[in-house]
Amino acid sequence: MSFTTSFKSTISKYFFLAITAAFLLTPNQRAFAQPTPNAAPGPFPGFPSIPKEPPFVAVIFGDNMVLQRGKPNTIWGFSDPGDTIRVEIGDKSATGTAGPDRRWQVKIDPPAPGGPYTVKISGKQTVELHNVLVGDVWLCGGQSNMGLSLRSVNNADEEIKAANFPEIRFFEVFGHSTYHHNDLIGGNWNTVSPETAARVSAVGYFFARKVQQEINIPIGLVVDAVGGTPAESWTSADSLRKLHDFDVPLAELDRLAAENGPEYGNYIMHWYDRYDIGMKDNWAAPTLDDSDWKPVTIPGGFAELGVPDTPALAYFRKEIDLPDPLPPGRAMMFLGSIERMDTVYVNDTSVGGSSWVENPRVYFMRPGMLKPGKNIITIRVLKTKPDGGFLGKPEELHLVLGDRSSIPLAGRWKGKISVDARPPQPLPIAWENWPVMPAVLNQGMLQPIAPLSIAGAMWYQGEQNSPRGYQYRKILPAMIADWRKLFAQGDFPFYIVQLPAFKHRSATPVDGDEWTETRESQAIVAATVPNTCLAVTIDTGDPDNIHAKEKLPVGERVAACALAGYYGKKVAYAGPTLKSVDRLPDSIRIRFYHTDGGLVAKGDKLGEFSVAGDDHKWYWADARIEGDTIVVSSPSVPHPKEVRYAWQSNPLATLYNGAGLPATPFRSDNWPELTQSARPY
């Protein structure tokens, strides 16, 4: 096989796993994935910077924005105490006064929906906001699947080319994790056009497009999403304290806040700051005397350093020679998968770092990072498991230059232990190198935009919480209540995207499943918390890619929730949902809500149902539609007691209603779940 063919094969195998995780998500996630442990998070190049001081007009207000129709709009900013601020929109005006904390706040009724309008804000300064529309503003929160841009979805080129919607506007909150009250964010408003649409949240865009087609009013999207973040990071500390599930990390947050140190938003960087000798003594420096370092073989290395089976933090150094001149084009470093976290330096310059174990590492070399002749590569690896460290095969470790020539990186290196992490050495609470601490994004990215007047919120998250799927039914209602209190606009609509299919399908029924149990918690919250709705996406997803490209049905199903609930349209917004079960002598009859147009089986068979008897053992069931009910049975279970549908991460889910909406995964039993006792701390 030629190198070119091999290179293309490697890219096709690893590109979406590694590169997407690091580069194609939101600018927020890229900025938070700090390669240098002691570097405070900062804006991604080309993205609006975070102001150093609170501005006269809060950043969330700007040219091209959408103001919420039908309710007073709260507008705020910062000026000298006592300054009188006047806000004018059309024929409306209102005034306010800056308080001792320099914050001023004005409530003003908006003019009629539409526009464009000019908003004039005057005091000791004067600011005009141009091309402002009045319509509905929707807050888009969650993880990377909410932030995933239109450039990363199916038919991206066609969708972007056709995205000419001047009355759809979007603002991506560029913020940071903070341990204290925060007023500062970055970002700006954009009009959806073929020139800007590649950056817009795909779910938000498909939602807005569908709503606007039906309602014909301007739509504003405020995207507040960071990849890999849990729900508790978006919830205030006060709300979390009431749950008592997060007492340990909240105590750590309080301690770090009192120290006024770097506000990383995660635990591992603070651990490095405290214990990593190699970072303090700069073991990545090309001039370092490494004569006392031990020869090691990579992949591997930890056994030669005397820590084959125990947690340890080690540095590995290798000298390579590069041609003069260097081939033009961007170079990439491939390191395979690594457990638990790696940080890579070239000539003492940080390249990148990740704690996402399953993602093979692929790092782009920025211009000027490599040089002709001698180069020093340093890799810091925190290993937490006996079989941790470098997990890839030797051929997976190589440096690819701009001309696609390859330099092997496996083989002889030098290594040295920085931290022998065996007990009693403390380890960090969690390993992620992006914001996962409780409350830090609520303070850093949500509080600074409140109390912006909004129509409601949509939420696409749960992946990071899935190991604690049962607990999610506790944290999510607390977060919803917290947001509603923060924005002070009553029980505004809150729409939940249920997790799609992911991972490979099990050929036999599973008793417990993290993603399935998270889906159940999402459904319970939607059924019990007022003014919420569940957008079921079980028929979408990708078994190999957590960032599935199929986002059109996701956005349109959230739009169906809004059209039915907020806009009062008579549209179907939910698929078949469990109502009750009748236990017959040798079968179970299932009754449903939301059978709009009748029950429909899509595909070759009606699946995926399983039944169990008193022994709690699950078997696949045969299923048939009888009117608006389904009857299930199995020759392996003569007297079935319980039934489940689509009860695994990636089920065969073929049940729909006549409106084309998929059935919600469900179970009739209340038997203990896999994640029921899982706690994070």
C-alpha positions as CSV (number, residue, x, y, z in Angstrom):
1,M,0.0,0.0,0.0
2,S,1.4,3.4,-0.9
3,F,1.8,6.0,1.8
4,T,-0.8,8.3,0.2
5,T,-3.3,5.4,0.3
6,S,-2.4,4.6,3.9
7,F,-2.6,8.3,4.9
8,K,-6.1,8.6,3.4
9,S,-7.2,5.4,5.2
10,T,-5.9,6.7,8.5
11,I,-7.6,10.1,8.0
12,S,-10.9,8.4,7.1
13,K,-10.7,6.2,10.2
14,Y,-9.7,8.9,12.7
15,F,-10.7,12.2,11.3
16,F,-14.3,12.5,12.7
17,L,-13.4,10.9,16.0
18,A,-10.4,13.0,16.9
19,I,-10.6,16.1,14.8
20,T,-14.3,16.7,15.3
21,A,-13.9,16.4,19.0
22,A,-11.1,18.9,19.0
23,F,-11.8,21.3,16.1
24,L,-15.3,21.0,14.6
25,L,-17.5,21.5,17.6
26,T,-18.3,24.9,19.1
27,P,-15.6,27.5,19.5
28,N,-16.5,27.2,23.2
29,Q,-15.4,23.6,23.4
30,R,-12.2,24.3,21.5
31,A,-11.3,27.2,23.7
32,F,-12.0,25.2,26.9
33,A,-9.8,22.3,25.8
34,Q,-6.7,24.1,27.0
35,P,-3.5,22.4,26.0
36,T,-1.5,24.1,28.7
37,P,-2.7,23.3,32.2
38,N,-1.9,26.7,33.7
39,A,-3.3,28.7,30.9
40,A,-6.6,30.5,31.7
41,P,-9.3,29.9,29.1
42,G,-9.4,32.5,26.4
43,P,-11.3,33.2,23.2
44,F,-10.7,31.0,20.1
45,P,-8.9,32.9,17.3
46,G,-11.3,34.8,15.2
47,F,-14.1,34.7,17.7
48,P,-15.2,37.9,19.5
49,S,-13.1,38.5,22.6
50,I,-14.5,38.7,26.1
51,P,-14.3,42.3,27.3
52,K,-12.0,43.0,30.2
53,E,-14.4,45.4,31.9
54,P,-18.3,45.4,32.0
55,P,-19.3,47.4,28.9
56,F,-21.8,50.3,28.8
57,V,-24.3,48.0,27.0
58,A,-24.1,44.3,27.8
59,V,-22.6,42.2,24.9
60,I,-25.8,40.2,24.5
61,F,-27.4,43.4,22.9
62,G,-26.0,44.4,19.5
63,D,-26.6,45.1,15.9
64,N,-28.7,42.4,14.1
65,M,-30.3,41.1,17.3
66,V,-33.8,40.0,18.0
67,L,-35.8,41.5,20.8
68,Q,-38.6,39.4,22.4
69,R,-42.1,40.4,21.3
70,G,-45.1,40.5,23.6
71,K,-43.4,41.2,26.9
72,P,-41.2,43.9,28.5
73,N,-37.6,43.6,27.4
74,T,-34.9,44.0,30.1
75,I,-31.8,45.8,28.7
76,W,-28.8,46.5,30.9
77,G,-25.2,47.6,31.0
78,F,-22.7,49.4,33.2
79,S,-21.9,53.0,33.8
80,D,-20.9,55.4,36.5
81,P,-23.1,55.2,39.6
82,G,-26.0,57.6,39.3
83,D,-25.8,57.9,35.5
84,T,-29.3,58.1,34.0
85,I,-29.8,55.8,31.0
86,R,-32.4,56.3,28.4
87,V,-33.4,53.5,26.0
88,E,-35.5,54.3,22.8
89,I,-37.0,51.8,20.4
90,G,-39.3,53.1,17.8
91,D,-41.9,55.1,19.7
92,K,-41.1,53.4,23.0
93,S,-38.7,54.8,25.6
94,A,-37.8,54.1,29.2
95,T,-35.1,55.2,31.7
96,G,-33.0,53.7,34.5
97,T,-30.2,54.6,36.8
98,A,-26.8,53.0,37.3
99,G,-26.5,51.7,40.9
100,P,-23.5,51.6,43.2
101,D,-22.4,48.4,41.5
102,R,-22.4,50.4,38.2
103,R,-25.2,48.2,36.7
104,W,-28.1,49.9,35.1
105,Q,-31.2,48.0,34.0
106,V,-34.2,49.2,32.0
107,K,-37.5,47.5,31.1
108,I,-39.1,48.6,27.9
109,D,-42.0,47.4,25.9
110,P,-41.0,46.4,22.4
111,P,-42.6,47.9,19.3
112,A,-44.6,45.7,16.9
113,P,-43.0,42.4,15.7
114,G,-40.9,42.9,12.6
115,G,-38.5,45.8,11.9
116,P,-35.8,46.6,11.4
117,Y,-35.6,49.1,14.3
118,T,-32.8,51.2,15.7
119,V,-32.2,51.0,19.5
120,K,-30.7,54.1,21.0
121,I,-29.1,53.9,24.4
122,S,-27.8,57.1,25.9
123,G,-26.3,58.3,29.2
124,K,-22.7,59.3,29.7
125,Q,-22.2,57.3,26.6
126,T,-24.4,56.8,23.5
127,V,-24.8,53.6,21.6
128,E,-27.0,52.8,18.7
129,L,-28.0,49.2,17.8
130,H,-28.9,48.8,14.1
131,N,-31.0,46.3,12.1
132,V,-32.8,45.1,15.2
133,L,-35.9,42.9,14.8
134,V,-38.7,42.1,17.2
135,G,-39.8,38.4,17.3
136,D,-39.2,35.4,19.5
137,V,-35.9,34.6,21.2
138,W,-35.0,31.0,22.0
139,L,-32.2,29.9,24.3
140,C,-30.3,26.9,23.0
141,G,-28.5,25.1,25.7
142,G,-26.5,21.9,26.2
143,Q,-23.5,20.0,25.0
144,S,-21.7,19.7,21.7
145,N,-24.7,18.3,19.8
146,M,-26.5,21.6,20.5
147,G,-23.5,23.6,19.4
148,L,-22.7,21.4,16.4
149,S,-22.8,23.7,13.4
150,L,-24.6,23.4,10.1
151,R,-21.2,22.7,8.4
152,S,-21.1,19.3,10.2
153,V,-24.5,17.8,9.2
154,N,-25.9,15.8,6.4
155,N,-26.1,17.7,3.1
156,A,-24.1,20.6,4.7
157,D,-23.1,22.3,1.4
158,E,-26.7,22.3,0.1
159,E,-28.1,23.4,3.4
160,I,-25.6,26.3,3.8
161,K,-26.2,27.4,0.2
162,A,-29.9,27.6,0.8
163,A,-29.7,29.3,4.2
164,N,-30.9,32.7,3.2
165,F,-33.1,33.7,6.1
166,P,-32.6,37.4,7.0
167,E,-35.2,37.2,9.8
168,I,-33.3,34.3,11.6
169,R,-30.5,35.7,13.8
170,F,-28.1,33.8,16.1
171,F,-25.8,34.7,18.9
172,E,-23.3,32.1,20.2
173,V,-22.3,32.9,23.8
174,F,-18.6,32.8,24.1
175,G,-17.9,32.6,27.8
176,H,-15.8,30.9,30.3
177,S,-16.0,29.0,33.4
178,T,-16.0,31.1,36.6
179,Y,-16.0,30.4,40.3
180,H,-17.6,33.8,41.2
181,H,-20.3,36.1,39.9
182,N,-19.6,37.1,36.3
183,D,-20.9,39.8,34.0
184,L,-18.6,39.2,31.0
185,I,-19.1,37.2,27.8
186,G,-18.1,37.5,24.2
187,G,-20.1,37.1,21.1
188,N,-22.1,38.9,18.5
189,W,-25.4,38.6,16.6
190,N,-25.4,37.3,13.0
191,T,-28.0,37.2,10.3
192,V,-28.4,33.7,8.8
193,S,-27.1,33.8,5.2
194,P,-25.0,31.5,3.1
195,E,-22.0,33.4,4.4
196,T,-22.7,32.9,8.0
197,A,-24.8,29.7,8.2
198,A,-21.9,27.3,8.4
199,R,-21.4,28.5,12.0
200,V,-25.0,28.4,13.3
201,S,-26.2,25.6,15.6
202,A,-27.7,23.0,13.3
203,V,-30.5,22.0,15.7
204,G,-31.2,25.7,16.4
205,Y,-31.3,26.6,12.8
206,F,-33.6,23.7,11.7
207,F,-35.9,24.6,14.7
208,A,-36.0,28.3,13.7
209,R,-36.5,27.6,10.0
210,K,-39.5,25.3,10.7
211,V,-41.1,27.7,13.2
212,Q,-40.6,30.7,10.9
213,Q,-42.2,28.8,8.0
214,E,-45.3,28.3,10.1
215,I,-45.4,31.5,12.1
216,N,-43.7,34.1,9.9
217,I,-42.0,36.2,12.6
218,P,-38.3,36.9,13.3
219,I,-36.5,34.2,15.4
220,G,-33.4,34.8,17.5
221,L,-31.3,32.0,18.7
222,V,-29.0,32.4,21.7
223,V,-26.7,29.4,21.7
224,D,-25.2,28.6,25.1
225,A,-23.5,25.2,24.7
226,V,-20.2,23.6,25.5
227,G,-19.2,20.1,24.5
228,G,-18.8,17.4,27.1
229,T,-20.4,19.4,29.9
230,P,-22.8,17.9,32.5
231,A,-26.1,19.5,33.6
232,E,-24.7,20.4,37.0
233,S,-22.2,22.8,35.4
234,W,-25.2,24.8,34.0
235,T,-27.0,24.9,37.4
236,S,-26.4,27.4,40.2
237,A,-24.5,26.3,43.4
238,D,-27.6,27.4,45.5
239,S,-29.9,25.0,43.6
240,L,-27.3,22.2,43.7
241,R,-26.8,22.4,47.4
242,K,-30.4,21.5,48.0
243,L,-29.9,18.2,46.3
244,H,-26.9,17.1,48.4
245,D,-25.6,15.0,45.5
246,F,-22.8,17.5,44.8
247,D,-21.6,18.4,48.3
248,V,-18.0,17.2,47.6
249,P,-17.4,19.1,44.4
250,L,-19.2,22.2,45.7
251,A,-16.9,22.2,48.7
252,E,-13.9,22.0,46.3
253,L,-15.4,24.8,44.2
254,D,-15.7,26.9,47.4
255,R,-12.1,26.2,48.3
256,L,-10.8,27.1,44.8
257,A,-13.0,30.2,44.7
258,A,-11.5,31.4,48.0
259,E,-8.0,31.0,46.5
260,N,-8.8,33.3,43.6
261,G,-6.7,31.2,41.3
262,P,-7.2,30.2,37.7
263,E,-10.8,29.4,36.9
264,Y,-10.3,26.3,34.8
265,G,-13.7,24.8,35.5
266,N,-12.3,21.3,35.9
267,Y,-10.3,19.5,38.5
268,I,-7.3,18.1,36.7
269,M,-5.7,21.4,35.8
270,H,-5.7,22.4,39.5
271,W,-4.1,19.0,40.3
272,Y,-1.4,19.7,37.8
273,D,-0.7,23.1,39.3
274,R,-0.3,21.6,42.7
275,Y,1.6,18.4,42.1
276,D,3.2,18.3,38.6
277,I,6.9,18.8,39.1
278,G,7.6,18.5,35.4
279,M,5.4,21.5,34.7
280,K,7.0,23.6,37.5
281,D,10.5,22.8,36.2
282,N,9.5,23.0,32.5
283,W,10.5,19.5,31.4
284,A,9.3,20.4,27.9
285,A,12.1,22.9,27.4
286,P,14.5,21.9,24.5
287,T,17.5,23.0,26.6
288,L,16.5,20.7,29.5
289,D,19.3,18.3,30.7
290,D,17.6,14.9,30.4
291,S,20.7,12.8,30.9
292,D,19.2,11.2,34.0
293,W,16.0,10.3,32.2
294,K,15.4,6.6,31.6
295,P,15.3,5.0,28.1
296,V,11.8,3.7,27.4
297,T,9.8,2.3,24.5
298,I,6.7,4.0,23.3
299,P,3.9,2.6,23.1
300,G,4.6,1.6,26.7
301,G,7.0,3.4,28.9
302,F,5.5,3.2,32.3
303,A,6.8,-0.3,33.1
304,E,10.4,0.9,32.5
305,L,9.7,3.8,34.9
306,G,8.6,1.4,37.6
307,V,4.9,2.0,37.6
308,P,3.4,-0.7,35.3
309,D,0.1,-1.1,37.1
310,T,-0.4,2.0,39.2
311,P,-1.5,5.6,38.6
312,A,1.3,7.9,37.6
313,L,2.1,11.1,35.7
314,A,5.1,10.8,33.4
315,Y,6.9,12.9,30.8
316,F,8.3,11.4,27.6
317,R,10.8,13.2,25.4
318,K,12.1,12.4,21.9
319,E,14.4,14.3,19.5
320,I,13.6,14.2,15.8
321,D,15.3,15.7,12.8
322,L,13.3,17.4,10.1
323,P,14.3,18.3,6.6
324,D,15.5,21.7,5.5
325,P,13.4,23.3,4.1
326,L,10.3,21.9,5.7
327,P,7.6,20.7,3.2
328,P,4.9,23.3,2.8
329,G,1.5,22.5,4.2
330,R,0.1,21.7,7.6
331,A,1.7,18.9,9.6
332,M,-0.2,16.6,11.9
333,M,0.8,14.4,14.8
334,F,-0.9,11.0,15.3
335,L,-0.6,9.3,18.7
336,G,-3.4,6.8,18.8
337,S,-5.7,6.5,21.9
338,I,-4.3,7.4,25.3
339,E,-5.5,6.7,28.8
340,R,-6.0,8.9,30.7
341,M,-4.9,12.4,29.6
342,D,-2.1,13.6,27.4
343,T,-0.5,17.0,26.9
344,V,1.8,17.5,23.9
345,Y,4.6,20.0,23.4
346,V,6.9,20.6,20.5
347,N,10.0,22.7,21.2
348,D,8.3,23.9,24.4
349,T,5.2,25.1,22.6
350,S,1.9,23.5,23.6
351,V,0.3,21.5,20.8
352,G,-2.9,20.2,22.5
353,G,-4.2,17.9,25.1
354,S,-7.1,15.6,25.7
355,S,-8.7,13.4,28.3
356,W,-11.2,11.8,25.9
357,V,-9.8,8.3,26.1
358,E,-11.6,6.7,23.2
359,N,-10.6,9.4,20.7
360,P,-7.3,8.6,18.8
361,R,-5.2,11.8,19.2
362,V,-4.6,13.9,16.1
363,Y,-3.0,17.2,16.6
364,F,-2.4,19.9,14.0
365,M,0.9,21.7,14.1
366,R,0.5,25.4,14.0
367,P,2.7,27.5,11.6
368,G,6.2,27.9,13.0
369,M,5.8,25.1,15.6
370,L,8.1,22.8,13.7
371,K,11.6,23.9,12.4
372,P,14.2,22.4,10.2
373,G,16.7,20.2,12.0
374,K,16.4,19.3,15.6
375,N,13.0,19.3,17.3
376,I,12.1,18.1,20.8
377,I,8.7,16.4,21.3
378,T,7.5,16.1,24.9
379,I,4.4,14.2,25.9
380,R,3.0,14.3,29.4
381,V,0.7,11.4,30.2
382,L,-1.4,10.8,33.3
383,K,-2.1,7.1,33.5
384,T,-4.9,5.9,35.9
385,K,-5.4,2.2,34.9
386,P,-3.0,-0.8,34.9
387,D,-3.3,-1.0,31.1
388,G,-3.3,2.8,30.6
389,G,-1.0,5.2,28.8
390,F,-0.4,4.7,25.1
391,L,-3.1,2.3,23.8
392,G,-2.4,2.5,20.1
393,K,-0.3,0.2,17.9
394,P,3.3,1.4,17.0
395,E,2.3,2.2,13.5
396,E,-0.4,4.6,14.7
397,L,2.2,6.9,16.2
398,H,3.7,9.2,13.6
399,L,4.2,12.7,12.5
400,V,2.9,13.6,9.0
401,L,4.5,16.6,7.3
402,G,2.9,18.9,4.8
403,D,3.9,16.8,1.9
404,R,2.4,13.7,3.6
405,S,5.7,12.1,4.3
406,S,5.7,10.3,7.6
407,I,8.1,10.2,10.5
408,P,7.6,7.3,12.9
409,L,7.3,8.2,16.6
410,A,7.1,4.8,18.1
411,G,10.3,3.3,19.6
412,R,12.9,4.8,21.8
413,W,12.1,7.8,24.0
414,K,13.3,9.1,27.3
415,G,10.9,9.1,30.3
416,K,10.7,10.4,33.8
417,I,8.0,10.2,36.5
418,S,6.7,13.6,37.7
419,V,4.0,12.2,40.1
420,D,3.9,8.7,41.5
421,A,0.1,8.8,42.0
422,R,-0.2,5.7,44.2
423,P,-2.0,6.2,47.6
424,P,-1.7,8.3,49.7
425,Q,-1.1,10.7,46.7
426,P,-4.5,12.4,46.1
427,L,-6.0,12.2,42.6
428,P,-8.3,14.8,41.0
429,I,-12.1,14.3,41.5
430,A,-12.5,13.9,37.8
431,W,-10.2,13.7,34.7
432,E,-11.8,15.9,32.1
433,N,-9.9,18.9,30.9
434,W,-12.9,21.0,30.0
435,P,-15.6,22.5,32.3
436,V,-17.3,19.8,34.4
437,M,-17.4,21.4,37.8
438,P,-20.8,22.3,39.2
439,A,-22.1,25.8,38.6
440,V,-19.1,27.1,36.7
441,L,-20.9,27.5,33.3
442,N,-24.1,28.8,35.0
443,Q,-21.9,31.6,36.4
444,G,-19.7,32.0,33.4
445,M,-22.1,31.7,30.5
446,L,-25.7,31.8,31.7
447,Q,-25.9,34.5,34.4
448,P,-24.3,37.1,32.2
449,I,-27.2,36.9,29.7
450,A,-30.0,37.0,32.3
451,P,-32.6,38.3,32.5
452,L,-32.7,38.6,28.7
453,S,-36.3,38.4,27.6
454,I,-36.9,35.1,25.8
455,A,-39.8,32.9,24.5
456,G,-38.3,29.8,26.0
457,A,-35.4,27.3,25.9
458,M,-34.4,24.1,24.3
459,W,-31.9,21.6,25.8
460,Y,-29.8,19.0,24.0
461,Q,-27.7,17.3,26.7
462,G,-27.4,14.1,28.7
463,E,-24.4,12.4,27.2
464,Q,-22.1,13.5,29.9
465,N,-24.6,12.6,32.6
466,S,-25.4,9.2,31.2
467,P,-23.3,7.2,33.7
468,R,-25.7,8.7,36.2
469,G,-28.8,8.4,34.1
470,Y,-31.1,7.7,37.0
471,Q,-29.9,10.7,38.8
472,Y,-30.7,12.9,35.8
473,R,-34.4,12.8,36.7
474,K,-33.3,14.8,39.8
475,I,-30.7,17.2,38.4
476,L,-32.6,18.2,35.3
477,P,-35.8,19.5,37.1
478,A,-33.5,21.4,39.5
479,M,-31.7,23.0,36.5
480,I,-35.0,23.9,34.8
481,A,-36.3,25.6,37.9
482,D,-33.0,27.3,38.4
483,W,-33.1,28.8,34.8
484,R,-36.7,29.9,35.2
485,K,-35.8,31.7,38.5
486,L,-32.7,33.3,36.9
487,F,-34.6,34.7,33.9
488,A,-37.6,35.7,36.0
489,Q,-40.2,35.1,33.3
490,G,-42.3,32.5,34.9
491,D,-42.4,28.9,33.7
492,F,-41.3,29.6,30.2
493,P,-41.3,26.7,27.7
494,F,-38.5,24.2,28.1
495,Y,-38.0,21.6,25.4
496,I,-35.8,18.5,25.9
497,V,-34.1,16.6,23.2
498,Q,-34.1,12.9,24.1
499,L,-30.8,11.1,23.4
500,P,-30.6,9.5,20.0
501,A,-29.2,6.1,19.1
502,F,-25.6,5.5,19.9
503,K,-23.1,2.6,20.2
504,H,-23.6,-0.8,18.5
505,R,-26.8,-2.8,18.9
506,S,-27.0,-5.7,21.3
507,A,-28.3,-8.9,19.8
508,T,-29.9,-9.9,23.1
509,P,-32.0,-7.9,25.5
510,V,-30.1,-5.8,28.0
511,D,-31.1,-5.4,31.6
512,G,-29.5,-2.0,32.2
513,D,-28.1,0.6,29.8
514,E,-26.8,4.1,30.7
515,W,-28.2,5.9,27.6
516,T,-31.6,4.2,27.9
517,E,-31.9,5.1,31.5
518,T,-31.0,8.7,30.7
519,R,-33.7,8.7,28.1
520,E,-36.2,7.5,30.6
521,S,-35.2,10.2,33.0
522,Q,-35.6,12.8,30.3
523,A,-39.1,11.4,29.5
524,I,-40.1,11.5,33.2
525,V,-39.0,15.1,33.5
526,A,-40.9,16.1,30.4
527,A,-44.0,14.3,31.8
528,T,-43.8,15.9,35.3
529,V,-42.3,19.4,35.0
530,P,-44.9,22.0,33.8
531,N,-44.5,23.5,30.3
532,T,-42.0,21.1,29.0
533,C,-41.9,18.8,26.0
534,L,-39.8,15.8,24.8
535,A,-38.4,15.7,21.3
536,V,-37.8,11.9,20.7
537,T,-34.9,11.2,18.4
538,I,-34.4,7.5,18.9
539,D,-34.6,6.9,15.1
540,T,-31.6,9.2,14.5
541,G,-28.0,8.9,15.6
542,D,-24.9,7.1,14.7
543,P,-23.5,4.0,16.4
544,D,-19.9,5.1,15.9
545,N,-20.2,8.9,16.3
546,I,-21.6,10.7,19.3
547,H,-21.9,13.7,17.0
548,A,-24.5,12.3,14.6
549,K,-24.9,14.3,11.4
550,E,-28.7,13.8,11.2
551,K,-29.9,17.0,12.9
552,L,-32.8,18.0,10.6
553,P,-35.4,15.8,12.4
554,V,-34.0,16.8,15.7
555,G,-34.6,20.5,15.1
556,E,-38.0,20.0,13.5
557,R,-39.2,17.9,16.4
558,V,-38.3,20.5,18.9
559,A,-40.1,22.9,16.6
560,A,-43.2,20.7,16.8
561,C,-43.1,21.1,20.6
562,A,-43.0,24.8,20.2
563,L,-45.7,25.0,17.5
564,A,-48.1,22.9,19.6
565,G,-47.3,24.2,23.0
566,Y,-46.2,27.8,22.6
567,Y,-47.8,28.9,19.3
568,G,-51.0,26.9,19.7
569,K,-50.9,25.2,16.4
570,K,-52.8,21.9,16.0
571,V,-49.8,19.8,15.1
572,A,-48.6,16.4,16.3
573,Y,-45.7,16.9,18.7
574,A,-45.1,13.4,20.2
575,G,-45.1,9.8,19.0
576,P,-46.8,6.9,20.7
577,T,-46.2,7.1,24.5
578,L,-47.0,4.4,27.0
579,K,-50.4,4.8,28.6
580,S,-51.1,1.4,30.2
581,V,-50.5,-2.3,29.9
582,D,-53.1,-5.1,30.2
583,R,-51.5,-8.4,31.4
584,L,-53.2,-11.2,29.5
585,P,-52.7,-14.9,30.3
586,D,-50.0,-15.4,27.7
587,S,-49.3,-11.9,26.4
588,I,-49.4,-8.2,27.2
589,R,-51.5,-5.6,25.5
590,I,-50.0,-2.1,25.4
591,R,-52.1,1.1,25.1
592,F,-50.7,4.5,24.0
593,Y,-51.2,8.2,24.1
594,H,-50.4,10.2,20.9
595,T,-51.4,7.6,18.3
596,D,-52.3,10.4,15.8
597,G,-53.3,8.7,12.6
598,G,-52.8,5.2,14.1
599,L,-49.9,3.0,15.0
600,V,-47.4,2.4,12.2
601,A,-44.5,0.0,11.8
602,K,-41.6,1.3,9.7
603,G,-39.2,-1.2,8.2
604,D,-39.3,-5.0,8.0
605,K,-40.6,-5.7,11.4
606,L,-42.2,-4.1,14.5
607,G,-39.5,-3.9,17.1
608,E,-37.9,-3.8,19.4
609,F,-39.9,-5.3,22.3
610,S,-38.9,-7.6,25.1
611,V,-40.8,-9.3,27.8
612,A,-40.0,-10.9,31.2
613,G,-41.7,-13.0,33.8
614,D,-41.3,-13.2,37.5
615,D,-37.7,-14.3,37.1
616,H,-36.7,-10.9,35.7
617,K,-35.1,-12.5,32.6
618,W,-35.7,-10.6,29.3
619,Y,-36.5,-12.2,26.0
620,W,-37.3,-10.8,22.6
621,A,-41.0,-10.6,22.0
622,D,-43.2,-10.9,18.9
623,A,-45.3,-7.9,18.4
624,R,-48.4,-7.1,16.4
625,I,-50.6,-4.0,16.0
626,E,-54.2,-4.4,16.9
627,G,-56.0,-1.1,16.4
628,D,-54.4,1.5,18.6
629,T,-52.8,-1.1,20.8
630,I,-49.9,-3.6,20.4
631,V,-49.9,-7.1,21.7
632,V,-46.6,-8.7,22.6
633,S,-45.7,-12.3,23.5
634,S,-42.8,-14.7,23.5
635,P,-42.7,-18.5,23.6
636,S,-39.8,-18.2,26.1
637,V,-42.1,-16.4,28.6
638,P,-45.4,-18.3,29.0
639,H,-46.7,-15.8,31.5
640,P,-45.2,-12.3,30.7
641,K,-45.4,-9.7,33.5
642,E,-43.4,-6.8,32.1
643,V,-42.6,-5.3,28.7
644,R,-39.9,-3.0,27.4
645,Y,-39.6,-1.1,24.1
646,A,-36.4,0.1,22.5
647,W,-34.5,-0.5,25.7
648,Q,-30.8,-0.2,24.7
649,S,-28.5,2.5,23.5
650,N,-29.1,1.7,19.8
651,P,-32.4,-0.2,19.5
652,L,-34.3,-1.4,16.5
653,A,-37.0,1.3,17.0
654,T,-39.6,1.0,14.3
655,L,-42.9,2.1,16.0
656,Y,-44.4,5.4,14.8
657,N,-47.7,7.1,14.8
658,G,-49.5,8.2,11.6
659,A,-48.0,11.7,11.9
660,G,-44.5,10.1,11.4
661,L,-43.2,10.6,14.9
662,P,-41.3,7.8,16.7
663,A,-42.5,6.1,19.8
664,T,-40.8,7.0,23.1
665,P,-38.7,4.1,24.5
666,F,-40.5,2.8,27.6
667,R,-40.7,0.0,30.2
668,S,-43.6,-1.2,32.3
669,D,-41.5,-2.5,35.2
670,N,-40.0,-0.5,38.0
671,W,-37.1,-2.9,38.7
672,P,-33.7,-1.5,39.8
673,E,-31.7,0.1,37.1
674,L,-28.0,-0.1,36.3
675,T,-27.4,3.6,37.1
676,Q,-29.8,3.8,40.1
677,S,-27.0,3.8,42.7
678,A,-24.4,5.6,40.6
679,R,-23.1,8.8,42.2
680,P,-20.4,11.0,40.9
681,Y,-18.5,11.5,44.2
